[in-house]
Amino acid sequence: MTLTDIGAAQVMQAVEEFDRLGRRAFLERYGFGPSRTYRLVVDGQSYDSKAIVGAAHGHLPGQRPLKPSEFSGGLDHAVRLLTDLGFRVERSSAVEADADADADADADRLVERIAKLRVASTVGGPRLYQPITLLWAVGRALRGEPRMLSWEETATALRGLLGRHGLRGERPRPDYPVLALHRAGLWSLEGHTGEVPSAHGDAALHQWFSEQRPEGGLTAPVHALVAGSGQARVAVVGAIVERFFDGLDEVPLLEEVGLYEDSVADDPVHDGDAGPVDPVAAAAQYEKWCALVDRREARDGVRYRERTVRDPLRSGPARRAVLIRCGDRCENPECPGQPDDRTDRGLPLLEVDHVVELAAGGRDHPSQMVALCPNCHAVKTRGRSRDRLREILLEVALERHRRGPLPS
């Protein structure tokens, strides 16, 4: 099945589900934020176009709903599909007044909100209370842990992290960042009575949390976004590191919260994911990953240090782009045949390799990277014909990058 297999019947089933659940519950169920540019109009009612298309895919026989990261909601993708089916799509002039900030689960807008967080400053830079708390919560989302946690568990975890990684004089006071993030619309607090206090006053805050003991965690849309989209997760973690950790070594913190592994850039694998991939969705994903790689390279330049090779915030997007592009097949044109077996997650046995090593001046970019089966990777690394193969693979990488993803 592909995106274009969606018909008017599936769209109407999603519309009926939207009406039955209500907008907020519908968006939360499928992990979408509100459509801020295009809206589907049916019988005078307005619907979030991208979320409708994602849900409609789940009404196809044997298929699941699409995640926000798997396709584009713009003119060339979801909007075109809806208009081709005869539906009316309007361009929104503004966000509806009833669109709550908590429902904003778009990666770019989330990055903007992180950039605008109000934090206390020191001579050395911004305080790390909120960034440490956010990274801890993103790591929990990546591992599939529950969104909401008791105050006792939250306080214990954050006290330890602030004590170990508060590099600008932060005290082990988890109430400060939790309340600040709640005011910023990024953190939910439930199970309390009365209004939530502002993040001021040691004694008053300690008393409120001791009495109320609220459950807390990332808001549902933000949690769904960073749990289900590797692209969003890399963008968010990168934004936090770039704004708050300038001049500091963030790696120990990222390692402790589980965000310094290649999996930080991976999307979760669901039953049925190993089947054919929608070429439209694959092209949109590839463009997103490459755009993120290009932005980081333009901003940071090409850095040649040992840590760059291991840094998933740099290599993760490029690696994901190559795996999307290859269509589950080894990109060596002379490959004698890759193994039919798959990993425990149902993924092909492929390794993403830099054709020109970073230490030798290569780029951490899909145009200089290829997906290789274990045999071809061994030949490229230590085979007698490796020099000739590297020349071939460098041309293949550039050509495949220009062409985009192959069908699976």
C-alpha positions, 0 to 999 in steps of 0.5 A: 500500500502507498499514500496514493492508495488512500481513497475517499472512503478512508478519508471519510472514515477518518473524518467521522472518527475526528467528529466522534472523538473531538479535535484534541483527542483525535490529534493526541491519538495519532500524535499530530499537531494542528494543521497551521497552513492547510485545512480540509473542509467537509460539509462546512466543518474544518479538519486538520488535513495532515492528521486526517490523511495519516489516520485514513491510511490506517483504514486501508486493509492491513495497514496502520496509521502514518506517523507525522514524520512519515509524509509531508502535509504540503501541496505536493503530498497530503494536500494534493491527495485530498484535492485529487480525491475531490475534497476541498482544502483551504489555506489557513490565514491564522491558527484557530483561537481554540488551538491550545499550545499543548497541541503543537507537536510540530518539530520546527515549532517545538524547536522555536519554543525551546529557543524562546524558553526563559531561563536564568543566566550566569556569567558563563551562560544559561542555567541548565535546570530546564534543559536537563529536565527536557533531555531526561524526559526525551530520553524516557520517551525514546525508551518507551517509558510512561509519559507521566511519573509520580512527583517522588520519582520525578524529584529523585531522578532530577535531583541526581541529574542536577547534582551530577550535571549542573555545571553552572551552579544549579541546585538539586531543586527539581521544582524550578524546572518543572514549573518553568516548563509547565508555564512554557506549555511543555510540561503537564501536571495532573492530580493537584487541586487549585492553581499551579504556583509560579516558579518562585520562592523556595519554601512555598514551592517545596510546600506545594509539591509536598502537599499536592504531589502531582504527576508530571511529564511532557505534554501529550503531543510533545511526548508523542512527537519525540517518542515517534519521530527520530527526525524530531528527536534529533532536532529537539536534542540538537536545539537544546545542546546548541542553546544551553551547552555552549562551552560545556561537555554535554556528552556525559549527560546525554549518555546518562539519559540515553540520548548518545546512541545511534537509536536517537535518530531511529523511528520505532518499528511497528508490526508491518513496517518491513513491508513496501514503503510509500515512495512519496513518504520516503522522499519526504523523509529523505528531504527532511533528514538531508535538510537537517544535515545541511543545516547542521553542516552550514552552522557548524562547519565540518569538524574533524575530531574523534567525537564527531565520528560517534556523535549521533546528533551529527551522524544520526540524520545522515545515517537515517537518510541513507537507510531511507534512500537505499530501499533496503538494498546494498548500494554496492552495484557489484554486490554478490548478494546481501543476506536475506536474514533481518535484525530482531527489529525486522530491519535489513542487515545493512551498515551505513559507511562513510566512503571517505573517512571523516579523519581523511577529510570526508563529509558526514553527509548522505552524498558521501555515505552508502549502505552496505551489506556486511560482506561489501562493507568488509571488502570496502574496509579491508579487501584488496580491491578496496581502493577501486571499490571506494572510487565506485562507491563515491560516485554511487553515493553522489548519484543516489543522493541526487536521485533520492530514495529507491522503492523498497 
